[in-house]
């Protein structure tokens, strides 16, 4: 009968159970506090340099992360890495070294090392003047190898790599066309 939806909640629940379930993401602040704090510290530092006008005094300016671009955190971290010594000197001269207190230089370098191959992959596969379809599988293999854990990895790196691998398994679906 029209309008009779008795049992529809059960049907909807059954349908939902059959759909692929997204993987649970962990909170960076809980599992990788050093990475989270450093990322947050660089973000605040970039904001300070931009708002105070100090950014224009740097040879390599600091870039701000934006939520609409997945790789903007990487770009921000790389800009800080490139101007790290100059930023530290400016802050030292201004007696404001506390502005980088939460930035762990090793964490910044590790995050860049972890994220850079993903941007390299995106850049290569986004090419429009050369064919790229044949490169999808080799890139995926390269990225999976990149996130394999090594004995030298610290615990935060292990957690981050494992989460990246979970996301890759969910979103990098191989199709027949590949």
N, C-alpha and C positions, 0 to 999 in steps of 0.2 A: 504494500500500500504506500502511496506517495507520502513522504514525510516521516515514514517509520524508520528510525535510525537505531532501533534497539540492537545492541551488540556491535555497533559501529566502532566503539572504543576498542573492543577485542580484535576486530578486523584490522583496524589501524595499527594496533600493537603488533599483530602478526606480520603485517606488511613491513613495518619498521624493523622488525627482527631479521627479515630477509635481506634488507639493504646492507651494503657494506658500511661498517661503523668506522668513523674516523678515529685515528689513534689519539690517545690522550697525550696532550703536550704537558711537559712539566714546567713549573715556574722557574725561570732563570734565577730569580732572587733566592729561591730555596735550594736548588741543586748546584748552582754556579754563582755564588755570591761575589766572588772575586771578579768574574767576568761582568756581572750585572753592575757592580759598584764602579768598575773602571769605565764601562760604557756610559753610565750615568754621569760619572765625573767628567769625561771628555765632552759630553753633551752640554753640561753646565759651563765648562770652560769655553767652548765655542760660543755659547750665548753671551758670556761675559765679554769675550774679545770683540764680538760684533757690536754689542750694545755700548761698549766703552770707546769704540773707534780704534782700538788697538789692532784689530784684524788687518786693517789697511797698511800697517807698518811692517807686516811680515812679508818676507820674500815669497813664501808659499802660504797663501791665506788658508785659514781653517774653513772647512765646508760644513754646513749644517745638515743634519739628517732630516729627512722629511718622510712622513708616514706613507706617502703614495708611491714611493720607490723602494723596492725590497733591498736594493744594494746601497742605499744611501748611508746606512750605518757603516758599511765597509769604506765608502768614500770619505766619510767623516774621520774614521779611525786612521786611514791612510794619510789624510791631510795633517792630522795631529802628528803622526809618526814622522812625516817629512819635515815638519817645522818644530819638532819636539825641543831641540836645543835652544832655538831662538825663543820659543814660548817660555821656556824655563828662565832664560836670561831676562826677558822682559819682566816676568813676575818677580825675579830676584831683585832687579833694579827698583821695582815698585814696592818691594817688601810685602809681596802678596803670594808667596810660595804655598800658602795654605790652600790656594785655589786648585792645586794639583795633588793635594794630600790623598785623595781617594783613587787616584789614577795609578794602577799598577802597570808599569811599563811592560813587564813580561806578559801580562794578560792582554794588553793591547796588541803586542806582537803576535801572540798565539791566536787571537781572534782573527787578525788579518790573514795569518797563515791558513786558518781553517776556512775562511769565507772566500778568499781570492779565487780558487779554482772554480767556484760556482759562477762568479762573474765572468771569468775567462770562457767558461762553457757557454754562458748566455750570449756573450759578445760574439763568439764564433758562430753559434747556431742562429744568430739573428742576421747573419750576412745576407745581403740581397744581390750581390754581384757574383756569387758563386754558389754551387749546389751544397746543401748541408745535410740532406736526409741521410746520406750514407755515413755521416759522422755521429749520428745520435747514439747508436749502440757503443761505439768506442768511448764517447764522452761519458756515458752512463757507467761503463766499466771503470773508467778512470776515477769518477767521483766516488763510486763504491770503494775502490781501493784507497782513495784519499781518506775516507772516514773509518777505515779499519783502525782498531785500537793497537797501539804499540806499547811496549814495556816502559817507554820513557814518558808516556802520557800521564799527566797528573789527574786526580780524580775528577776535577771539573771538566777537563778535556774529554775524559771517558764519557761522562754524562752527556756533554754536548754532542759528541760524535754519535752516540747511541740514539739520541733524539733526532739528529739529522738523518740517520739511516732509516728510522721509523717513518719520517716524513717522505724520504725518497721512495720507500716501498709503497707508500700510499699514493704519491703524486706522479712518480715517474713510471707510468704504465706503458709497457711495451706493446705495440700494436703490430699487426702483420705488415703494415706499410714500412715499418722500420727494418 
